[in-house]
Amino acid sequence: MTSRPPLVLTVAGSDSGGGAGVQADLKTMLALGVHGMSVLTAVTAQNSRGVQGVWELPAEAVRAQYRAVVDDIGVQAVKTGMLATAALVETVAELLAGTPGVPVVVDPVGVSKHGDPLLAEAALDSVRGKLLPLATVATPNLDEVAQLTGVRVATEGDMRGAAAAVLAYGPRWALIKGGHLPSGEEAVDLLTDGTEELWLRAPRHHNRHTHGTGCTLASAVASGLARGLAVPEAVRRAKEYVTGALAGGFALGEGIGPVDHGWRLRG
């Protein structure tokens, strides 16, 4: 009998266009050899041009999905994405707190690739006070750093201050994603726990089809943690995977296309 792969759970919203959200998470997990499971927090009407509608699920539906998976199947890592409202953030934080010993990757999704808001302003305090303290790794991009901490990053040198501001809310590690920095031929990210630093650099691909990058990276990190990798190695491998997916990003519809989650399968 084939041995069971590691188990990873995504708690996130659905992207009907298939490029981000739960769909991107599950594709990433399959590509990296783990078994992906899902707790849906919201349904979006979404395509390459933007988000046309968002419908959050009731907290009891989120709780029931989580309990159904964790109580029967178990889990070796959890990744959170779009949580939308304070009620959902607090529900998910309560569930995670009741699942000790499982690494958690928090992608504090605030806006979509198209600039559409995906987290209510009223939910920010719940993310800061209840969700981030449970994170093994928090993975904000520069817009999310500013939204959560007020710190604006204009240069690579500003990323240390951004990481310190995120770590102040309690995650064990902060992965500050520098992909939105305006210049340079490298995409630079900083991983730190406040003592150890790992700068991750990769060639910047001048490809506008980047939808789902953040979801993909966080899911790749969670997949590595479920395999038992230490945080720095899980993040290093995730960066490598996402760099390949960005290079393979393809046009879809009339707007911003997705990264290629299956790039290694076609390599």
Secondary structure, DSSP 8 states (H G I E B T S, - for coil): ------EEEEEEEEETTSSSHHHHHHHHHHHTT-EEEEEEEEEEEEETTEEEEEEE--HHHHHHHHHHHHHHT--SEEEE---BSHHHHHHHHHHHHTSTT--EEE----B-TTS-B-B-GGGHHHIIIIIGGG-SEE--BHHHHHHHH-----SGGGHHHHHHHHHTT--SEEEEE-TT-SS-SEEEEEEESSS-EEEEEEE----S--BTHHHHHHHHHHHHHHTT--HHHHHHHHHHHHHHHHHT----TTS--B--TTTTTT-
